[in-house]
């Protein structure tokens, strides 16, 4: 669970997609979130994060500048519920005082700096995040919370995406609502979402976009049409009743996310690092 703090330390990388974007994130976009988080922390854009940059991310959450990130500051910067925030702090707040201080932040940095050379690379970040992600699955299943197969921050992202799709607020997404999201990406209204439109609407790099399209562009023509969108809908509608529930959405979202991460690990470093 310690791994999620590096994402939550950069509000622009995690909270912003939850609160400001007009289009919900897809499962592959979570990979983009991880990469964006790294690049947000990497202030000098040299491809690695040092301790001073890591502290700077912490400081943005420390809104009262007392060198401590309180549970309340965490909630205010991520818009997660109290129950999720408490679950996060269970793993990062070592002395259980409801705050994360510089010493605890330093311990988290050391977890990511796996080769102990004083900097975190994008490869270390993704590898350590994924390692910790896998170790907490059993613990999260024991909580009884919806979407227990994901980290709390991913649950927040996924739930926000679902609620954005569910425009009538009835707790389920039908095909019409699913198409409406497609239409917002289809900016030239030709009934096809091109890879260029995807990049323009998500601000991911071409290398990340190509990785996403590897999984959703079935005919490999760099475009997603209505038929392919329907296929994606059907993946989420696991009981084939014509609507997607939040439980179905979280389950399939997480499954595809795991597959994306496996594919990401098989790419070259150049295709992982954004420019």
Order of alpha helices (4+ residues) and beta strands (2+ residues): alpha-alpha-alpha-beta-alpha-beta-alpha-alpha-beta-alpha-beta-alpha-alpha-alpha-beta-alpha-beta-alpha-alpha-beta-alpha-beta-alpha-alpha
